[in-house]
Structures are given as C-alpha cells and as structure tokens.
Amino acid sequence: MKIDRLDAGPRMSEAVCFNGIAYLSGQIPQDASKDIKGQTREVLEEIDRVLAKLGTDKSKLLQAQIFLKSISEFAGMNEVWDAWVVPDSAPARATTEANLANREWKIEILVTVAL
C-alpha cells in the first residue's frame, strides 16, 4: 500500500493520495478582504488548481466539507458553489459554522476526490 503526499510540509500536506482517492487539506482564501462570494470563488479556484496537479477534476468529487465563519453567509456561498459544481456530479457535502484559524477568513473547504 503506497501513500503519496503532495507538497508535504512539517505540519500538513496539500493532499494525501491512497488507493485511488485524494484527500485535500482545507483550502482558504488568499484575500481575506473579499466578501463571502469572493472568498468562496478563490477557495474553489484553489481546489481546481490542486485537483489539476493531481490529474483529476471537480467532476470526480466524492465529498466536501465546508466551514463558514457565519452560517448567515450560507446563501452567498451556495450561489458560488452551485455555479462551480458540475451538474449531476455534486459530492456528498456538509456545511457547518466554525471558528476559523484566521478571523478574517469567511470560509474553508476540504474535499475528497477520486483520482
């Protein structure tokens, strides 16, 4: 059984691949001054970038976990998510309100994807 790690660092890897499945670390926005829609777009673009590095794409998403600073931003996040997700290929998903590591972040998303 081989485990591959993408961009492994001292604290975490950007992704861990095992048995045809990739587990991405939580992706966060780069520009925390943006509103929920802008931060969500940035996070989803970063997910697309990591998936491309792994040789896969969002049509193969299996699961998504979304953490929102405020659940009141659920509708704005969903507007961007719905435009991004591949029709008829939506992953299993959970969304929760959470205290994020940086108080300016409004969102963090981690996904699991088939390779």
Residue, then its C-alpha position, 0 to 999 in steps of 0.5 A: m500500500k503506497i501513500d503519496r503526499l503532495d507538497a508535504g510540509p512539517r505540519m500538513s500536506e496539500a493532499v494525501c493520495f491512497n488507493g485511488i482517492a485524494y484527500l485535500s487539506g482545507q483550502i482558504p482564501q488568499d484575500a481575506s478582504k473579499d466578501i463571502k462570494g469572493q472568498t468562496r470563488e478563490v477557495l474553489e479556484e484553489i481546489d481546481r488548481v490542486l485537483a489539476k496537479l493531481g490529474t483529476d477534476k471537480s467532476k470526480l468529487l466524492q465529498a466536501q466539507i465546508f466551514l463558514k465563519s457565519i452560517s448567515e453567509f450560507a446563501g452567498m456561498n451556495e450561489v458560488w458553489d452551485a455555479w462551480v459544481v458540475p451538474d449531476s456530479a455534486p459530492a456528498r457535502a456538509t456545511t457547518e459554522a466554525n471558528l476559523a484559524n484566521r478571523e478574517w477568513k469567511i470560509e474553508i473547504l476540504v474535499t475528497v476526490a477520486l483520482 
